[in-house]
Amino acid sequence: MYNVLVEPEPQESRRRSPRIEVYAQAEVKSRDIHIMDVRNLSAGGVYLVGTPEEYPDLRPGTEFALVIFGTEDGAGDDPEFNVACQATIIRIDEGSPGKRPAGFGATLSPIDEENRDRLTNLLLRADNYRVGDPRR
């Protein structure tokens, strides 16, 4: 199951791409395979929910394969929602009680054009998202 919500970006945001809030999961293939909740997503990055104690092999600089997946309204797997990417952990966030859970910020790069199109289509489901250069 997934829902897409738009969180307004603060004026001082340095993000290259707008991010959206999502209810989804990701299969993280590093030393072990983990199923992690996805908190938000943009054309260039993802926030994975968890702590270093839960996922000790995820440290800044760790590169791994990532598949974002989910379903819509109990309809079963939606292949258009499966996005295969390469990712790199860039930061560990301790979280903030009542605001956001602890997690890992990671860059992501879809593995091919088909997966890039799937990511773009997912992001387009969110209001106010505009297609643009993810490097901006």
Steps between C-alpha positions, in 0.01 A plus 500: 500500500622850434375853515676805370487821701676826423683670781573868431868571460640773726624811319856430613497143367814406310342198332562444135165323453170538682432211734172326566381308803428136415372193676709229345774255573840440351706186465855594594768262376824573681681236699157370603159556342275733700140611445481861619227762509542793261409836656553729205630493150626736233648458153846487658459359848310295755458499879501148646362457852727323749790538740868405479433243772238330281705528180871515595619436144340827378762769552578817303664398175337154490380420148217251452222381271156633590153405374212726600171308494144516622135453416209735453176468698541128563509423127812283528844565359519779247794442263490868404590579861809277512807717445847339495783736592859524614527700822766644729450594866595866543385563856356346814223700665425447869143618438293741703226374735158591364645632171690227320633153577868416508630394162747509218521752218618346176555616145339281239544436134256280308684214328361576153260723308199275568557532875567874467161531324332301779652731761388806305148359465486430873610854579249642253218342703574767760342841456736787424782275378656618175734304280842656485866433519556294820843658532351849561 
